[in-house]
Amino acid sequence: MKKAALFLFLFFVQNCFSQLYKYQKLEKNTEKNIIVEKISEDELHSTYIITINNNVPLHYHKNHSENIVVLDGTAIMKIGEDTLKIAPKDQITIPKGVIHEVIEVIGKTPLKVISVQSPKFDPKDRYFIKKRN
């Protein structure tokens, strides 16, 4: 009986968590372009929910890779030489040293992603690049 109750509890919690981010829609908030919420972290990784209203400037990371799962919204993203449209359920891997940016969020819904960075994210490991016109 205890195993069945535990199974039901874990099943309920897992489904509630995944639906929370799947169905929660945010209106664009132009006051703050990027909102970062830390979910978990240890010496091997950092996991965040990141909400982007407009864009993320061109940058790269020397010492860590980044894996992104899109939860909500659509955007145009540049990764290395590739430009792609990203949408919910897309998964993107950005190896360390690869230049990337969110060029533009499309539509009224902000881009909301889970970002897993490994090893643990260090803010000093974000190198912004000025675009040449």
MOQUI-V126069 format. One record per helix or strand of 2 or more residues. SS is the DSSP state (H for helix, E for strand). FROM is the first residue (numbers start at 1). TO is the last residue. If there is no record, write none. Layout:
# MOQUI-V126069
ss & from & to
SS & FROM & TO
SS & FROM & TO
This chain:
# MOQUI-V126069
ss & from & to
H & 2 & 23
E & 34 & 42
E & 45 & 52
E & 56 & 60
E & 65 & 72
E & 74 & 79
E & 82 & 86
E & 91 & 94
E & 100 & 106
E & 111 & 118
H & 123 & 125
E & 127 & 128
